[in-house]
Amino acid sequence: MELHGALNDFKRLQGDPQRFPGERRSTTGLFSGLDERLVHVALDGSLRDYSYPLSGLAGIERSRFGLERDGDVHWFDADGSEQRYVDDTAVVETTHTVGEATCIQYDITIGPLHLTHFEFDEEVVAADDVRLQACFGFAPEGRTGRTGQLWHGDAAEVHHNAEHDFLATSTDLSVSGQVPERFAELLAAESVDFPRSPTDDRYEEGRLSPIVMSEIAVTGSSPSTTVATLLTDDGDRTDALERVRAAAADHADREAVLEAGREQARDRLPDSGHGIEGAVSDIRALSLLRASTGARIAGPEFDPFYRYSGGYGYTWFRDDAEIATFLLDADLRLGLGLEEWHAKSARFYRETQLPDGTWPHRVWPHNGDLAPGWAHGRLEDSESDEYQADQTASVAAFLATYLRYVDPADEAVQETLAAALDGLDDSLDADGLPGRVQNAWENMTGRFAHTAATFLEAYAAIARAPVDDSLAARAQERARTIYEAIDDLWVPDRGIYAMRKDDGIRDDRLDGSTLALVTAHQEYDALESVDDERLDRLGSHVETTLDGLYRDPDGPVEGLVRFEGDPWRVREQDAEKIWTVTTAWGAHAAVSLGELLAANGRKEAELFEERGRALLALVGPGGALRRPGGYLPEQVFDDGTPDSATPLGWPHAIRLATASALEASVSSTLADTVDRAPLHD
């Protein structure tokens, strides 16, 4: 997001009770892009790239479309517009009303190309002088200064240094440049319209601008046109111009655009039905967030200036490895055809592991390079608590499961896992619990139950993986040690496991991340049986946590909050916000506990399964927390207004895994091999 747009948004929304001024929101509208480019289509039809983390190319920062009739431009707006995905593709259909007429817009992103096709009512072009107006503000390499334009007759190019962004249309095109907001306009109290009025006073400014003004002819018996944009950094201008021109010409009609979307979905989206309602939406959302390396961003970047958060357009190894594990779980149960996804995840983790066997806080998904973060303590030349040890544990657990079910002979993964075991051991204290680190919510330090849970699961998974016998024995011993040490986190007065120990004191707030204790004990139960007292405590902990974190405010939403007293992003709301990841986690924990209890002959199993089904419905199709396009936002206000990263990948993966567990009606878990066919021969 460039500063001009951020400041304009800040001016418009100062004092808003729910929206955070200066953000790059995606809580409305839909995304297209199942390859390396991710393009948001707003309800008013405007386009914006969220592509940089996935491709290293920035593309379109802002845009706007409108219909010019007899010299008057009617810019499309969100009022009265309707939007949907076309069937099970990533083609976005947006219907605009312009006076008495209708315009239907179709958007599809394929590789580095984005296509926007417009179809108008015939009466729209009955007037003598009708054309489509399109304004594109590009930001090559994230720059809006020191950019230039080249006009190629029927195409335009905006560039800074390495990145060159191209524009072409299927019908006649004329272009001009427009300068961004000037300093005086940026400093003024009022926001500036986009596009601005044409008030350039220097000959060269139009050519030294990232903003392209386009007049596009609307022709044909069914009046239509297609606009194509292409992002490149390979330096081959001739090839780029040929590609963008051909893309516009080859997709000059609606059917060509829809067929391109269907072909992309067949190629990019795995088999995603299998009787799971909403599976297509979940897998499509996860595909949107996925780079060609197989790594995923947590969510579309809505806060690039870190005004209210630390950003979201990065790969966290916690989120990514948990998603990978949930997808492997669902694939093993239902045969979704995700083998390529699993293999790419394993390869990415191998290539990004640090020399000490751990993984950093976060990286860029398109190349695995280190990204800005606040928990890179293992990379700093000093002792630091600013390390999230659970991220290493989550990756190790996935890799161990990958070896067991996908490719037992992968020696590179075996070596990675051996190094990861060293990294895990280095974070253990003498009492058997992980030492002082950052938590999963990234807002405090201490010795957390969630971290302990991820370590228990990782150690147990490694012990069960096809690795060297001595390595497996060592992992089993560590699992036994941490299993016993978890008793030190028990809070008898509340019947729960503490959120953390800090300076020897138990913090007994309820915390949704502690629900990870359930799957950790499932994995351990396949290695060494979980004793009856621990099963009782797990039941008490899950029941108390779900009851205590559940909120049903006076509004259209209900679900679980992150932890007791969570103050983040509440604005004027007087209580914690509901989070989709916690709600989905609660559903998965309840269903998984039901499986664990059933495997141990406990009669409470059905009660937890039913509790899980009720929570799952909130994040399922038609659920209170679902949004158009099937998206799950990170969090919602009590009146149902979505907030923060949208869609967020993690809850979509949890939802799919939980639904697949219930659909398959399997009483075993990933810890059991009986009911799961391995993906290898």
C-alpha positions as CSV (number, residue, x, y, z in Angstrom):
1,M,0.0,0.0,0.0
2,E,1.4,3.3,-1.0
3,L,1.3,6.3,1.4
4,H,-1.1,8.4,-0.8
5,G,-3.8,5.8,-0.4
6,A,-3.1,5.1,3.2
7,L,-3.4,8.8,4.1
8,N,-6.6,9.2,2.1
9,D,-8.2,6.2,3.9
10,F,-6.9,7.6,7.2
11,K,-8.7,10.9,6.6
12,R,-11.9,9.3,5.5
13,L,-12.2,6.9,8.5
14,Q,-10.9,8.9,11.5
15,G,-13.3,8.3,14.3
16,D,-14.9,5.2,12.7
17,P,-16.1,2.9,15.6
18,Q,-15.0,-0.3,13.9
19,R,-12.7,0.3,10.9
20,F,-9.1,1.2,11.5
21,P,-8.0,4.2,9.4
22,G,-5.2,3.7,7.0
23,E,-5.6,0.0,6.5
24,R,-5.9,-2.0,3.2
25,R,-9.0,-3.9,4.0
26,S,-10.3,-7.1,2.3
27,T,-13.2,-7.8,4.6
28,T,-15.6,-7.2,1.7
29,G,-15.1,-8.2,-2.0
30,L,-13.6,-11.4,-3.3
31,F,-10.1,-12.5,-4.5
32,S,-9.0,-14.2,-7.7
33,G,-5.7,-15.9,-8.2
34,L,-4.7,-19.5,-7.7
35,D,-1.1,-19.1,-8.9
36,E,1.5,-16.4,-8.0
37,R,-0.7,-13.4,-8.3
38,L,-3.5,-12.5,-5.9
39,V,-6.0,-9.8,-7.0
40,H,-8.8,-8.4,-4.9
41,V,-12.1,-7.4,-6.6
42,A,-14.0,-4.9,-4.5
43,L,-17.8,-4.6,-4.6
44,D,-17.4,-1.5,-6.8
45,G,-15.3,-3.6,-9.3
46,S,-12.0,-1.9,-8.4
47,L,-8.9,-4.1,-8.5
48,R,-5.9,-4.2,-6.1
49,D,-3.0,-6.6,-6.0
50,Y,-2.1,-8.4,-2.8
51,S,0.6,-10.2,-4.8
52,Y,3.9,-9.1,-3.5
53,P,4.4,-11.8,-0.8
54,L,3.4,-14.6,-3.3
55,S,5.4,-13.4,-6.3
56,G,7.7,-10.5,-5.4
57,L,5.7,-8.2,-7.7
58,A,3.5,-5.4,-6.4
59,G,1.2,-4.6,-9.4
60,I,-2.0,-2.6,-9.0
61,E,-2.3,-0.5,-5.9
62,R,-5.6,1.1,-6.6
63,S,-8.1,1.3,-9.6
64,R,-11.5,2.4,-10.6
65,F,-13.9,1.7,-13.4
66,G,-16.8,3.8,-14.8
67,L,-19.0,4.3,-17.8
68,E,-18.7,7.5,-19.8
69,R,-21.9,8.5,-21.6
70,D,-22.0,11.7,-23.6
71,G,-19.1,13.2,-21.7
72,D,-20.3,12.3,-18.2
73,V,-18.5,9.6,-16.2
74,H,-20.6,7.4,-13.9
75,W,-18.1,5.6,-11.7
76,F,-19.1,2.2,-10.4
77,D,-19.8,2.0,-6.7
78,A,-20.6,-0.6,-4.2
79,D,-24.2,0.4,-3.6
80,G,-26.5,-2.1,-5.2
81,S,-23.7,-4.2,-6.6
82,E,-23.8,-8.0,-6.2
83,Q,-20.8,-10.4,-6.2
84,R,-20.2,-14.1,-6.3
85,Y,-17.8,-16.8,-7.5
86,V,-18.9,-18.5,-10.7
87,D,-19.5,-22.1,-9.7
88,D,-16.4,-23.8,-8.2
89,T,-13.9,-21.5,-9.9
90,A,-12.0,-18.4,-8.9
91,V,-13.8,-16.3,-11.5
92,V,-15.4,-13.3,-9.7
93,E,-18.7,-12.0,-11.1
94,T,-19.7,-8.5,-10.1
95,T,-23.0,-7.0,-11.2
96,H,-23.2,-3.2,-11.4
97,T,-26.3,-1.0,-11.8
98,V,-25.6,2.2,-13.8
99,G,-28.9,4.2,-13.9
100,E,-31.4,1.9,-15.6
101,A,-28.7,-0.2,-17.2
102,T,-26.7,-3.2,-15.9
103,C,-23.0,-4.1,-16.4
104,I,-21.6,-7.5,-15.5
105,Q,-17.9,-7.7,-14.7
106,Y,-15.9,-11.0,-14.7
107,D,-12.4,-11.2,-13.2
108,I,-9.9,-14.1,-13.3
109,T,-6.2,-14.1,-12.4
110,I,-4.1,-16.6,-14.2
111,G,-0.4,-16.7,-13.4
112,P,0.9,-13.1,-13.6
113,L,-2.1,-12.1,-15.8
114,H,-5.4,-10.6,-14.6
115,L,-8.4,-10.4,-17.0
116,T,-11.4,-8.2,-16.4
117,H,-14.3,-8.6,-18.8
118,F,-17.2,-6.2,-19.0
119,E,-20.6,-6.9,-20.6
120,F,-23.2,-4.1,-20.9
121,D,-26.8,-4.0,-21.8
122,E,-27.4,-3.1,-25.4
123,E,-29.2,0.1,-24.4
124,V,-26.1,1.3,-22.6
125,V,-24.3,1.9,-25.9
126,A,-27.3,3.2,-27.7
127,A,-26.0,6.7,-27.0
128,D,-23.6,8.2,-29.6
129,D,-20.6,8.5,-27.3
130,V,-20.1,5.7,-24.8
131,R,-16.8,4.2,-23.5
132,L,-15.4,2.5,-20.4
133,Q,-13.2,4.6,-18.2
134,A,-10.5,2.8,-16.3
135,C,-8.0,4.3,-13.9
136,F,-5.1,2.1,-12.7
137,G,-2.6,3.2,-10.1
138,F,0.3,0.8,-10.3
139,A,3.1,0.5,-7.8
140,P,6.0,-1.4,-9.4
141,E,8.3,-2.7,-6.6
142,G,6.0,-0.9,-4.2
143,R,7.0,2.5,-5.6
144,T,4.8,5.4,-6.5
145,G,7.7,7.8,-6.9
146,R,10.4,7.5,-9.5
147,T,8.1,5.6,-11.8
148,G,7.6,6.0,-15.5
149,Q,5.2,5.2,-18.3
150,L,5.7,3.9,-21.8
151,W,2.7,4.1,-24.2
152,H,2.8,1.5,-26.9
153,G,-0.2,2.6,-28.9
154,D,-2.6,-0.2,-27.9
155,A,-0.9,-1.0,-24.6
156,A,0.7,0.9,-21.7
157,E,3.6,0.1,-19.4
158,V,4.5,1.4,-15.9
159,H,7.9,0.7,-14.5
160,H,10.4,1.5,-11.8
161,N,13.5,-0.7,-12.1
162,A,13.0,-4.4,-12.3
163,E,9.2,-4.6,-12.2
164,H,7.3,-3.7,-15.4
165,D,3.5,-3.7,-15.3
166,F,1.5,-3.8,-18.6
167,L,-2.0,-3.0,-19.6
168,A,-3.9,-3.9,-22.8
169,T,-7.5,-4.2,-24.0
170,S,-9.5,-6.2,-26.5
171,T,-11.0,-3.1,-28.0
172,D,-9.5,0.3,-28.9
173,L,-7.6,2.0,-26.1
174,S,-6.3,5.5,-25.5
175,V,-4.2,6.3,-22.4
176,S,-2.8,9.3,-20.5
177,G,-0.9,9.7,-17.3
178,Q,-2.1,11.4,-14.1
179,V,0.0,12.5,-11.1
180,P,-0.8,11.2,-7.6
181,E,-2.0,13.5,-4.9
182,R,0.3,16.5,-4.4
183,F,1.9,17.4,-1.0
184,A,-0.7,20.1,-0.3
185,E,-3.5,17.6,-1.0
186,L,-1.9,15.0,1.3
187,L,-1.7,17.6,4.1
188,A,-5.2,18.9,3.7
189,A,-7.9,17.7,6.1
190,E,-10.1,16.2,3.4
191,S,-9.4,13.1,1.4
192,V,-8.8,13.3,-2.4
193,D,-11.0,11.7,-5.0
194,F,-9.5,8.9,-7.1
195,P,-8.9,9.6,-9.9
196,R,-8.1,13.3,-9.4
197,S,-9.3,16.0,-11.7
198,P,-6.9,16.5,-14.6
199,T,-4.9,19.5,-13.4
200,D,-1.4,18.7,-14.5
201,D,0.7,21.8,-15.1
202,R,3.9,20.3,-16.2
203,Y,4.4,18.5,-19.6
204,E,6.4,15.6,-18.3
205,E,4.4,14.7,-15.2
206,G,2.0,12.4,-16.9
207,R,4.9,10.2,-18.1
208,L,6.5,10.2,-14.6
209,S,3.5,8.8,-12.8
210,P,2.2,5.4,-11.8
211,I,-1.4,6.3,-12.6
212,V,-2.8,5.4,-16.1
213,M,-6.0,6.9,-17.3
214,S,-7.6,4.7,-19.9
215,E,-10.5,5.3,-22.3
216,I,-11.7,1.9,-23.7
217,A,-14.1,1.4,-26.5
218,V,-17.2,-0.7,-25.9
219,T,-18.2,-2.5,-29.1
220,G,-20.1,-5.5,-30.5
221,S,-23.6,-6.7,-30.8
222,S,-23.4,-7.6,-27.1
223,P,-21.4,-4.6,-26.0
224,S,-18.2,-5.7,-24.2
225,T,-14.5,-5.3,-23.7
226,T,-11.7,-7.1,-21.8
227,V,-8.9,-5.4,-19.9
228,A,-5.7,-7.4,-19.3
229,T,-2.8,-6.5,-16.9
230,L,0.5,-8.4,-16.7
231,L,3.2,-8.1,-14.0
232,T,6.8,-9.0,-15.1
233,D,10.4,-8.6,-13.9
234,D,12.2,-10.6,-16.6
235,G,13.2,-7.6,-18.7
236,D,11.7,-8.9,-21.9
237,R,9.4,-6.1,-23.1
238,T,8.6,-7.6,-26.5
239,D,7.4,-10.9,-25.0
240,A,5.4,-9.1,-22.3
241,L,3.6,-7.0,-24.8
242,E,2.8,-10.0,-26.9
243,R,1.5,-11.8,-23.9
244,V,-0.7,-9.0,-22.6
245,R,-2.1,-8.2,-26.0
246,A,-2.9,-11.9,-26.7
247,A,-4.5,-12.3,-23.3
248,A,-6.9,-9.5,-24.0
249,A,-7.7,-10.6,-27.5
250,D,-8.1,-14.3,-26.6
251,H,-10.5,-13.6,-23.8
252,A,-12.6,-11.0,-25.6
253,D,-15.9,-12.7,-24.7
254,R,-17.5,-14.0,-21.6
255,E,-17.3,-17.7,-22.5
256,A,-13.5,-17.5,-23.1
257,V,-13.0,-15.9,-19.6
258,L,-15.3,-18.5,-17.9
259,E,-13.6,-21.4,-19.7
260,A,-10.2,-20.1,-18.6
261,G,-11.5,-20.1,-15.0
262,R,-12.8,-23.6,-15.3
263,E,-9.5,-24.9,-16.8
264,Q,-7.6,-23.2,-14.0
265,A,-9.8,-24.8,-11.3
266,R,-9.4,-28.2,-12.9
267,D,-5.6,-27.7,-12.9
268,R,-5.0,-25.9,-9.6
269,L,-7.8,-27.1,-7.2
270,P,-7.5,-30.7,-6.0
271,D,-10.5,-32.9,-5.8
272,S,-12.4,-31.0,-3.2
273,G,-15.9,-32.4,-3.0
274,H,-16.1,-35.9,-1.4
275,G,-19.3,-35.1,0.3
276,I,-17.9,-32.3,2.5
277,E,-20.1,-29.3,2.3
278,G,-18.1,-26.2,1.9
279,A,-14.9,-28.0,1.1
280,V,-14.5,-26.1,-2.2
281,S,-14.7,-22.8,-0.4
282,D,-12.0,-23.9,2.1
283,I,-9.6,-25.2,-0.5
284,R,-10.1,-22.3,-2.7
285,A,-9.4,-19.9,0.1
286,L,-6.2,-21.8,1.0
287,S,-5.2,-21.8,-2.7
288,L,-5.6,-18.1,-2.9
289,L,-3.0,-17.7,-0.1
290,R,-0.5,-20.1,-1.5
291,A,2.7,-19.3,-3.4
292,S,4.3,-21.5,-6.1
293,T,6.7,-22.7,-3.4
294,G,3.8,-24.3,-1.5
295,A,4.1,-21.8,1.3
296,R,1.1,-19.7,2.4
297,I,0.6,-16.2,3.7
298,A,-1.4,-16.1,6.9
299,G,-3.8,-13.7,5.1
300,P,-3.9,-10.9,2.6
301,E,-1.8,-8.0,3.9
302,F,-4.2,-5.3,5.3
303,D,-1.7,-3.4,7.4
304,P,1.5,-2.9,5.4
305,F,2.6,0.1,7.5
306,Y,2.3,-1.9,10.7
307,R,-0.1,0.7,12.0
308,Y,-2.2,-1.6,14.1
309,S,-0.4,-5.0,13.8
310,G,2.8,-6.6,12.6
311,G,1.4,-7.4,9.2
312,Y,-0.1,-10.6,7.8
313,G,1.3,-11.1,4.3
314,Y,4.1,-13.5,5.4
315,T,4.6,-17.2,6.0
316,W,4.5,-18.1,9.7
317,F,5.8,-21.6,10.3
318,R,3.1,-22.1,12.9
319,D,0.2,-21.3,10.7
320,D,1.7,-22.9,7.7
321,A,2.7,-26.2,9.3
322,E,-0.6,-26.4,11.2
323,I,-2.5,-25.9,7.9
324,A,-0.2,-28.5,6.3
325,T,-1.0,-31.0,9.0
326,F,-4.7,-30.4,8.9
327,L,-4.7,-30.8,5.1
328,L,-2.8,-34.0,5.4
329,D,-5.3,-35.2,8.0
330,A,-8.2,-34.4,5.6
331,D,-6.4,-36.0,2.7
332,L,-5.7,-39.2,4.5
333,R,-9.4,-39.5,5.5
334,L,-11.0,-38.6,2.2
335,G,-8.4,-38.8,-0.6
336,L,-8.4,-35.2,-1.7
337,G,-5.5,-35.6,-4.0
338,L,-3.2,-33.1,-2.2
339,E,0.1,-35.1,-2.6
340,E,1.8,-32.2,-4.5
341,W,0.8,-29.8,-1.7
342,H,2.3,-32.0,1.0
343,A,5.5,-32.5,-0.9
344,K,6.0,-28.8,-1.6
345,S,5.4,-28.0,2.1
346,A,8.0,-30.6,3.1
347,R,10.5,-29.1,0.6
348,F,9.9,-25.6,1.8
349,Y,10.5,-26.5,5.4
350,R,13.7,-28.3,4.5
351,E,15.0,-25.3,2.6
352,T,14.1,-22.7,5.3
353,Q,15.4,-24.6,8.4
354,L,18.1,-22.6,10.3
355,P,21.5,-24.2,11.1
356,D,20.5,-24.8,14.7
357,G,17.5,-27.0,13.6
358,T,14.8,-24.4,14.3
359,W,12.7,-22.1,12.1
360,P,12.6,-18.3,12.1
361,H,9.6,-16.2,13.0
362,R,8.4,-15.6,9.4
363,V,9.7,-15.6,5.9
364,W,8.6,-14.4,2.4
365,P,6.6,-17.3,0.8
366,H,7.7,-16.7,-2.8
367,N,11.4,-17.4,-2.0
368,G,11.8,-18.4,1.7
369,D,14.0,-15.4,2.6
370,L,13.8,-13.9,6.0
371,A,10.9,-11.4,6.5
372,P,10.6,-8.6,9.1
373,G,9.5,-10.0,12.4
374,W,9.7,-9.5,16.2
375,A,10.6,-13.1,17.2
376,H,13.8,-13.7,15.4
377,G,15.7,-14.2,18.7
378,R,17.5,-17.3,17.5
379,L,19.1,-15.2,14.7
380,E,20.4,-12.5,17.1
381,D,23.8,-12.5,18.6
382,S,22.5,-12.5,22.1
383,E,20.3,-14.4,24.5
384,S,16.7,-13.6,23.8
385,D,13.2,-14.8,24.8
386,E,11.9,-13.4,21.5
387,Y,11.5,-16.8,19.9
388,Q,8.3,-18.8,19.2
389,A,9.4,-22.4,19.9
390,D,5.9,-23.7,19.0
391,Q,6.6,-22.9,15.3
392,T,9.5,-25.3,15.2
393,A,7.5,-27.9,17.0
394,S,4.6,-27.6,14.5
395,V,6.9,-28.0,11.5
396,A,8.6,-31.1,13.1
397,A,5.2,-32.7,13.8
398,F,4.1,-32.2,10.2
399,L,7.4,-33.6,8.8
400,A,7.2,-36.6,11.0
401,T,3.6,-37.3,9.8
402,Y,4.7,-36.7,6.2
403,L,7.4,-39.3,6.6
404,R,4.9,-41.8,8.1
405,Y,2.2,-41.4,5.5
406,V,3.6,-39.8,2.3
407,D,7.3,-40.6,1.7
408,P,9.0,-42.7,4.3
409,A,12.2,-42.9,2.2
410,D,12.8,-39.1,2.0
411,E,16.3,-38.9,3.4
412,A,16.3,-35.1,3.2
413,V,13.3,-34.9,5.4
414,Q,14.8,-37.4,7.8
415,E,17.9,-35.2,8.1
416,T,15.7,-32.2,8.6
417,L,13.8,-33.9,11.4
418,A,17.0,-35.0,13.2
419,A,18.1,-31.4,13.2
420,A,14.7,-30.3,14.4
421,L,14.9,-32.6,17.3
422,D,18.1,-30.9,18.4
423,G,16.4,-27.5,18.1
424,L,13.5,-28.7,20.2
425,D,15.8,-30.1,22.9
426,D,17.6,-26.8,23.1
427,S,14.4,-25.1,24.2
428,L,13.6,-27.6,27.0
429,D,14.3,-26.7,30.6
430,A,15.4,-29.1,33.3
431,D,11.8,-29.5,34.6
432,G,10.8,-31.0,31.3
433,L,8.7,-28.0,30.0
434,P,9.9,-25.6,27.3
435,G,11.6,-22.5,28.6
436,R,10.6,-18.9,28.4
437,V,9.4,-18.0,24.8
438,Q,6.8,-16.0,23.0
439,N,3.2,-17.4,22.8
440,A,1.1,-18.4,19.8
441,W,-0.8,-15.1,20.0
442,E,2.5,-13.3,19.9
443,N,1.7,-10.8,22.6
444,M,3.4,-12.1,25.7
445,T,6.3,-14.3,26.9
446,G,6.4,-17.1,29.5
447,R,6.3,-20.8,29.6
448,F,3.0,-21.7,27.8
449,A,0.8,-24.7,27.9
450,H,0.3,-24.3,24.1
451,T,4.1,-24.5,23.6
452,A,4.3,-27.6,25.8
453,A,1.4,-29.2,23.8
454,T,3.2,-28.7,20.5
455,F,6.4,-30.1,21.9
456,L,4.6,-33.2,23.1
457,E,2.9,-33.7,19.8
458,A,6.2,-33.2,17.9
459,Y,8.2,-35.6,20.1
460,A,5.5,-38.3,19.9
461,A,5.2,-37.9,16.1
462,I,9.0,-38.2,15.6
463,A,9.1,-41.2,17.8
464,R,6.5,-42.9,15.5
465,A,8.1,-41.8,12.3
466,P,10.4,-44.0,10.1
467,V,13.6,-42.5,11.4
468,D,16.8,-43.9,12.9
469,D,16.0,-46.1,16.0
470,S,18.2,-44.0,18.3
471,L,16.4,-40.9,17.1
472,A,13.0,-42.4,17.7
473,A,14.0,-43.6,21.2
474,R,15.3,-40.2,22.1
475,A,12.1,-38.5,20.9
476,Q,10.0,-41.0,22.9
477,E,11.9,-40.3,26.0
478,R,11.4,-36.6,25.5
479,A,7.7,-37.1,24.9
480,R,7.4,-39.1,28.2
481,T,9.3,-36.3,30.1
482,I,7.1,-33.5,28.8
483,Y,3.9,-35.6,29.3
484,E,4.7,-35.9,33.0
485,A,5.8,-32.2,33.3
486,I,2.5,-30.9,32.0
487,D,1.0,-31.8,35.4
488,D,2.8,-28.7,36.7
489,L,0.5,-26.5,34.7
490,W,-2.7,-28.0,36.3
491,V,-4.9,-25.5,38.1
492,P,-7.1,-27.6,40.4
493,D,-9.4,-24.7,41.5
494,R,-10.5,-24.0,37.9
495,G,-10.1,-27.5,36.5
496,I,-7.9,-26.3,33.7
497,Y,-4.3,-26.2,32.5
498,A,-2.8,-22.7,33.0
499,M,-2.2,-20.5,30.0
500,R,1.4,-20.2,31.2
501,K,3.9,-20.0,34.0
502,D,5.6,-16.7,34.4
503,D,8.3,-16.3,37.1
504,G,7.0,-19.5,38.6
505,I,3.4,-18.2,38.9
506,R,0.6,-19.9,37.0
507,D,-1.5,-17.6,34.8
508,D,-4.9,-19.2,35.1
509,R,-6.7,-17.3,32.4
510,L,-8.6,-19.4,29.9
511,D,-6.7,-19.5,26.6
512,G,-8.0,-21.0,23.3
513,S,-4.5,-22.1,22.3
514,T,-4.3,-24.6,25.2
515,L,-6.9,-26.6,23.2
516,A,-3.8,-28.0,21.4
517,L,-3.3,-30.2,24.4
518,V,-6.0,-32.5,22.9
519,T,-4.3,-33.5,19.6
520,A,-0.9,-33.6,21.5
521,H,-2.3,-36.3,23.8
522,Q,-3.9,-38.1,20.8
523,E,-0.5,-38.5,19.3
524,Y,1.0,-39.5,22.6
525,D,-1.8,-42.1,23.2
526,A,-0.6,-44.0,20.1
527,L,2.9,-44.1,21.6
528,E,2.2,-44.7,25.3
529,S,-1.3,-44.8,26.7
530,V,-2.8,-41.6,28.3
531,D,-3.7,-42.4,31.9
532,D,-7.2,-42.0,33.3
533,E,-6.4,-39.0,35.4
534,R,-5.0,-37.2,32.4
535,L,-8.2,-38.0,30.4
536,D,-10.3,-36.6,33.2
537,R,-8.3,-33.5,33.3
538,L,-8.4,-33.0,29.6
539,G,-12.2,-33.4,29.7
540,S,-12.5,-30.8,32.4
541,H,-10.0,-28.5,30.7
542,V,-11.8,-28.6,27.3
543,E,-15.3,-28.2,28.8
544,T,-14.3,-25.3,31.0
545,T,-12.3,-23.6,28.2
546,L,-15.2,-23.9,25.7
547,D,-17.7,-22.6,28.2
548,G,-15.6,-19.8,29.4
549,L,-14.5,-18.5,26.0
550,Y,-17.9,-18.8,24.4
551,R,-19.7,-15.6,23.7
552,D,-23.2,-15.1,22.3
553,P,-23.7,-11.3,22.1
554,D,-26.8,-9.5,21.1
555,G,-26.1,-9.8,17.4
556,P,-25.9,-12.2,14.5
557,V,-22.6,-13.9,15.6
558,E,-21.4,-16.3,18.3
559,G,-18.3,-18.2,18.9
560,L,-15.1,-18.3,21.0
561,V,-12.7,-15.5,21.9
562,R,-8.9,-16.0,22.0
563,F,-8.4,-15.7,25.7
564,E,-9.9,-14.1,28.8
565,G,-9.5,-10.4,28.8
566,D,-8.2,-10.1,25.2
567,P,-8.1,-6.4,24.5
568,W,-6.9,-6.4,20.9
569,R,-8.8,-4.5,18.2
570,V,-12.0,-4.2,20.2
571,R,-12.4,-0.4,19.4
572,E,-15.5,0.7,21.3
573,Q,-16.7,-2.8,22.0
574,D,-16.7,-3.6,25.8
575,A,-15.9,-7.3,25.4
576,E,-13.4,-9.5,23.6
577,K,-14.0,-10.1,19.9
578,I,-15.0,-13.5,18.5
579,W,-12.2,-15.2,16.5
580,T,-12.8,-17.8,13.8
581,V,-9.6,-19.6,14.4
582,T,-10.4,-20.1,18.1
583,T,-14.0,-21.2,17.2
584,A,-12.7,-23.7,14.7
585,W,-10.0,-24.9,17.1
586,G,-12.7,-25.4,19.7
587,A,-14.7,-27.6,17.3
588,H,-11.6,-29.6,16.4
589,A,-10.5,-30.1,20.0
590,A,-14.0,-31.3,21.0
591,V,-14.3,-33.7,18.1
592,S,-10.7,-35.0,18.7
593,L,-11.3,-35.4,22.4
594,G,-14.4,-37.4,21.6
595,E,-12.2,-39.6,19.4
596,L,-9.5,-40.0,22.2
597,L,-12.1,-40.8,24.8
598,A,-13.9,-43.3,22.5
599,A,-10.5,-45.0,21.9
600,N,-10.1,-45.4,25.6
601,G,-13.7,-46.7,26.2
602,R,-15.0,-43.5,27.9
603,K,-18.7,-42.8,27.8
604,E,-18.3,-39.0,27.6
605,A,-17.0,-39.3,24.0
606,E,-20.4,-38.5,22.3
607,L,-21.0,-35.4,24.3
608,F,-17.8,-33.8,23.1
609,E,-18.5,-34.8,19.5
610,E,-21.8,-33.1,19.7
611,R,-20.2,-30.0,21.2
612,G,-17.7,-30.0,18.3
613,R,-20.5,-30.3,15.7
614,A,-22.2,-27.2,17.2
615,L,-19.1,-25.1,17.1
616,L,-18.2,-26.4,13.6
617,A,-21.5,-25.2,12.3
618,L,-20.6,-21.6,13.2
619,V,-17.6,-21.7,10.8
620,G,-19.3,-24.0,8.2
621,P,-21.3,-23.1,5.2
622,G,-24.1,-20.7,6.1
623,G,-22.6,-20.4,9.6
624,A,-22.7,-17.1,11.6
625,L,-19.0,-16.5,11.0
626,R,-18.8,-17.2,7.3
627,R,-18.7,-14.3,4.8
628,P,-19.5,-14.0,1.1
629,G,-17.3,-16.3,-1.0
630,G,-17.2,-18.7,1.9
631,Y,-14.4,-16.6,3.6
632,L,-13.5,-16.8,7.3
633,P,-12.2,-13.5,8.6
634,E,-9.8,-13.6,11.5
635,Q,-12.2,-11.9,13.9
636,V,-15.6,-10.2,14.0
637,F,-17.3,-7.5,16.0
638,D,-20.5,-8.3,18.0
639,D,-22.7,-6.9,15.2
640,G,-21.1,-9.3,12.7
641,T,-18.8,-6.8,11.0
642,P,-15.7,-8.7,9.9
643,D,-12.3,-7.4,10.8
644,S,-8.6,-8.1,10.2
645,A,-7.1,-10.5,7.7
646,T,-9.8,-11.9,5.3
647,P,-9.7,-14.8,4.4
648,L,-7.5,-16.2,7.1
649,G,-6.0,-19.5,6.1
650,W,-5.7,-21.3,9.4
651,P,-9.4,-21.6,10.4
652,H,-10.3,-22.8,6.8
653,A,-7.8,-25.7,7.3
654,I,-9.1,-26.6,10.8
655,R,-12.7,-26.5,9.5
656,L,-11.9,-28.8,6.6
657,A,-10.1,-31.3,8.8
658,T,-12.8,-31.3,11.5
659,A,-15.6,-31.7,8.9
660,S,-13.7,-34.6,7.2
661,A,-13.3,-36.3,10.6
662,L,-17.0,-36.2,11.2
663,E,-17.8,-37.1,7.6
664,A,-15.5,-40.1,7.7
665,S,-17.0,-41.2,11.0
666,V,-13.6,-42.5,12.1
667,S,-13.0,-43.0,15.8
668,S,-9.3,-43.1,15.3
669,T,-7.0,-40.1,14.7
670,L,-3.9,-39.3,12.9
671,A,-2.2,-41.2,15.7
672,D,-3.7,-44.4,14.4
673,T,-2.8,-46.1,11.1
674,V,-5.6,-48.6,11.0
675,D,-8.2,-46.4,9.2
676,R,-5.9,-44.4,7.0
677,A,-4.3,-45.5,3.8
678,P,-0.9,-44.1,3.3
679,L,-0.4,-41.8,0.2
680,H,2.7,-43.8,-0.9
681,D,2.8,-47.2,-2.4
